Amino acid sequence: MNIIQKQLQKVQKHYEALKEYYEYILQIGFDFSAEEFSHLDTPKKAVLEAYLKRFAALQDYLGAKVFKSLLDISGISYTKMSEVLVLMEKEEIVSLDKWIEFRNVRNSLEHDYPDELDDALQELKECVDDFEYMQQVVKNVFDFARRYDETVPLLEA
């Protein structure tokens, strides 16, 4: 098994977990105020936190490892991360603006610890609302990889 296949296996695992959390969040709904959130039971809060962690892990892994590997297998050269993201946009794998927006929201939630729970919930809701976009990015990654390596499995969506 080559590097990209191993990386895509990891992407698949992150994606499957993210999808499972997403489906659960849809069942419990995400239309609650900060006051209502403070009264959610621990398992529901844990699922929301797990979703955010998995969303961040998937994004980090794609950006740090997989995008570069995709360029490597396609023979497209790059020298720095900013180039990688621009090339991923050119190859129609991601929207650069959307990817940067993902990073900003995720960083805000993970590092800044917003003073206002309402703000944090809104940003978390944005990550939940962006599931379908992240799903499309993952599909694009698998499709791109298959163009250069027919042994890459299809995404199990």
N, C-alpha and C positions, 0 to 999 in steps of 0.2 A: 504494500500500500504506500503510495507516495504522500508527500507533505500536504498537498492540497486536499487529498481525500481524507487524511486524518483531521485536518482543520475543519472540513465540511461535516465530518461526523460530530465534532464538538459543536459546531453551529447548529446542527440538527437537534442535538440534546438541549441546548439553550432555547432554541425555538419551541420545541415540544413543551418544555416546562413553562415558558412564557405563555404559550397558547392555552395551556391548562389553567393557569392563573387567570388569564383574560376571560376565559369562559365562565369561571367561577365568579369573577367580578361582575360580569354581565348578569348572572343569576341574582346576586345580592343587590345589584344596582349601585350606581355611583352618583346618586343624586341626594347628597346629604350635606348638611351644614357642619361647621366646625363643632357646634354644640352636639349635634347628632353623632358626629365622628367620635367625640370623647366618650360617648356611651356605647359604642360598638364593642362587641365582645372581642376578647383577645385573638381568637382564631381569625376573625375577619380582618382585624388590623394586621395580623401577621401575613395574611395573603396579600394585602395591599403592599406591605413592605417587601415581601418576596417578589412580587411582580416588578417593583421598582428595581430591586437588586438584579433580577434576571434581565430586565430591559437594559440596564447599564452594562452588565457583563457581556451581553450579546453585542451591544454597540461597541464597547471597548475592544472586544475580540475581533470583530469585523475590521475596525479601523486600525488596530495595531498589527494584526497578522494577515488576515484573509485578503484584504484589498491588495496588499503588496504581493502576495502569492498569485493572485489573479493576474496582476500585471506581469509577473515573472513568467507564468506559463504562456502568456500571450505574446511575450517578446517586447512589450511596451516598456521603454526605459523611463526611469524617474530618479531623482536624487534626494528629494525631501518630502515630508509628509504632506505639505500643502499641495505639492504636485500630485501626489497619490489621489487625494480627494478630488482635485480638478479632473484628473483622468477618469476617475470613477464616474463623475458626472458626464463627461464626454462619452463614455461607454454606456450611458443611460442605466447605471446601476443605482445611483443615488442622485438626489438633488443636493447640491452643495449647501444652499441656504437652509434646506430642511435638516440636513445633517448637523450643521452648526447650531440650529435651533434646538435639536435634540440634546446636543452637548451642553448648551447653556442651561436648559431646564434641568437636566440631570445633575449638573454641577451645583446648581442652586439648591436642589433638594438634598444632595449628599454632603455638601460642604458648608453651605451658608446657614443652614438651619434657620429658615425664615422665622422672624419674630411673630408673624401672624399666621395662625393655623389656616385661616381662610386662603392665604396666598399659597401655602404649601399644598393644600388640597387642590387648588386650581392647577398648580403645576403637575401634581400627580395625575389629575384628571387628563391633562394634556398628554401625558405618557400613555395612559390607557386609551385615549382617543386615537393615538398614533399607532396603535397595534397593527392596523391593516396596512399602514405605510411600511412599518418594519417588516411585516410579512412579505410585502412586495419586494423590499430590498433583498431579503433572504432568497426569495424565488429568483430574482435577477442574478444574484451571486451564483446560485446553482446552475442556472441557464448559461451564464457566461462561461463558467468552468467547463461545462459539457461541450461547449464549442471547441475547446482545446484539448479535452481529455474525455473521450467517449466512455471511459470506465467510471466516470463520476456518476454516482447514483442520482436518480430524480429526487427532488425534495418531497419528502413524505409530509404533505400538508394535512 
